[in-house]
Amino acid sequence: INMLPNQDACNPGFCDCPFPNSIVVTNHKGHIPDLIRCRCGEDVQGNVSPWKWHQSEESDAEVTDRDIIFHPTYSQGTAIVRGDQPLKPGMVHFWEMRVMTALAGTDVMFGIGTENVNLGQFKFHFVSALGTNAQSWGFSYAGKIQHCGEQVPYGQKFSQGCLIGVSLDRTTGQLEFYLNRRALGVAYTNVPTDPDVNIYPMVCSTAAKSVIRLINATSQPVTLQLRSFQALAKEPLKLAELRQMPGLKSILQSYWFLAPPTRYSRISRENELDLGDEAVLSSSKLRMGRKQKYRESDDANIDEDLYANAHKITLRRSDSGDEEHASSIHEMCDEYFHYLL
């Protein structure tokens, strides 16, 4: 890898469907989501749809079905919307949202928060609301993540047409974000695993007439089967072999989020960065390990840290010291189960 991804560049949309520009949205007198016909990637087979958005009088937002229309008239601050059900402990949760309108202004963020988040706290203030304190974690459209008021570079900017995915493992406390179905690496490992702490999916926005749609959501109990498929998801070719085996198709449908269908956009494919993923590396800082420490890096260490952060390739070391792919599903599973022990 010779260069880092350009953080100032905005990530292309997930598909090539047309979306209305800001002027059309601003002047539209009807229901804004009616302007968008794109359904690419919605309702993936295997969803269980455990929750939907919650309408709250505290937030300047209109919730209709799966759509959130933030500041439907004009914006005078930050609106926060959460799910109507907490994300159950002992499970892995994954959900996807489509950005329906162009994003602008102070911030639009995606993430999670506890029941202690005051949804109306910033109703008359323009702020990056998710992650302002220890009660929430957020991913900004500016490409940064935030928790306890500390913003950290995480990836490229994104806007209209993009899919934002959120993966939360409530047994380990790991939170990871996806951009156009590309895993961006673990963002945080300090989400409470205590079953008495209620965690909710959340979105916030300061932008008038900004629309976010929930397109997929699923929750799966943490089992040995799930952990096995999580390990296999790092080996796409091996996973493809399993998809051909009778009896595994329905099981794999339940775990579709571990290896979601790839993006559709021709522009995205042309700008493919492969292992130099849009949000794996950012600026001159690389995220390190579970303690969320950061350090300045040099080019010589970029490859090593990229593989460690992306969680995309299962590697083993040969007798000669060179790294090579695990040669079979059995070996890979053996390595995984050895790790568990």
Phi, psi and omega in degrees: 000121185263342183210155178275152177300146180282110183291334183285341180283144180268133182295137177296161178292169182290326183225181181259013180294148178285143176232146180291143178281176186297324181294317178297316180297315182298321184274352183288130183264347183263206181280112188304317180303339179294343180285342186251122180260351183298131175231016183301129176081359183280151173052055177298138180297126184118351177295151174241353176044065184283350182204170175217175181289148182255129176278124181231139178290344181286338185252141176276072182209148180249120181255120178229114182056245182260000184261143171244125173252104180281137177047066186298339178256294175206161183259135175230017179169211184245127177254138178239132178236140179235169176288161182275351179228141175290155179278112190299142176291160179074017182223161171257128183244140177219134175214154183234143177230144176257134175276110188273334183234163179295139182261139180202174177092194186303306179189151168228125188228152180233139179171217184220165176199160178277175179292349180276355178291126178275106185296336181257009186300321185247031183301330181242026178224138179267104184218167169273091195289317184284121181098009179290337178217193185282358184267356182209162181224132185222155177238117186271152176292349175277358176093014181245154172251155183215139174204140182055033177078002181258117178267137183228134176302135184225332182180191180287160173292158176215163182203217188305134177090350181277153174256129178248120179252148178230129178239125180232122175258107185280355176269336180247344182080017181271134178238128181224146179247154178236145175233116184052041176066026171250124179294134184260001183096154182296125181272315181218153178233016186245022176288132183304133175261354179300122181297344179277352178264119180274125179246134182238148169291143183217153173220144174225155181205144172254353187275129178294138177057033174273138187236130178236133181243132172279118185251336178211145175204137179208154177223133182230138177294146180281112180229171176298326178298313179299313181298325179295315180290331174298319178293319180292333181297341178281352179237083184307321182293320178293321179295323178297324177297318181295327180296340180274351183276130179302138177093342181265346185300312182293325179294317181293331177299324179293334182251030184302330185290345178287333176215071186293156177305142185288169182293159183258339190295131176294322180297319180297318181294323179294329181261019185302132180255359179052236183291338174280061187303155185306324188237011178286318180245148179207133180051222179253012182249137177241139179284142186231114166061193188280341184272004177057041177269155182229149179212156173288138183242158173250166185300332184294336184257003186298313182300314183298313182290327179298312180296323181293326185272326187286335182054039186254336187230128176278122184241153173225160183252130181278173180299330181281352180098352179277148178273141178214162180290147172300132192277346180208163178299319182298315180296320181295317179296319179301317180295320181295312182293327175297322178297320180297324181286000000 
